[in-house]
Amino acid sequence: MSKPTALIVEDDPQLNNIFSLSLKNTFEITTCMDGSEALRQLENMVPAIVILDLNLPGASGTEILNYIRANSQFEKTRVILATADERSANELEHKADLVLLKPISPIQLGTLASRFVS
C-alpha cells in the first residue's frame, strides 16, 4: 500500500529536514523552501497533509493556505501551520486543521500528522 503524501513548506533547511525525518515513516515526502515553489507543486499534486510555515520567501504561508482552502481538490488535505508567529497563527487558526508554535517537537509532529491519515 502506498503512503499518503506530505508537502513540507519550510524555508529553514534544518527544520525542513527535521520535519521530513519526523514524517517519513508515515508519508511520502515532498519539500519546498519557498512559497512560490509550493504553489507550483500544488498545481501537480494533492497532498494528504501540508506542513506550512507562514513566513516564506516568494508567496506567504497565508497565500498558500488561502489557495488550498479555495480549491475543492484539496478538500481532504489537512494543513498544519508550523510557525513562531503566534499572532498570525491565531488569525489563521480557523483555516488550519492544527497550529503548532515553534519550536516543534519532531515526535509530536509525527504523531499528530499521522492521526490525520489513520
Buried (B, 14 or more C-beta within 10 A) or exposed (E): EEBBBBBBBBBEEEBBEBBBEBBEEBBBBBBBBBBBBBBEBBEEEBBBBBBBBBBBEBBBBBBBBBBBBEEEEBEEBBBBBBBEBEEBBEEBEEBBBBBBEBEBEBEEBBEBBBEBBE
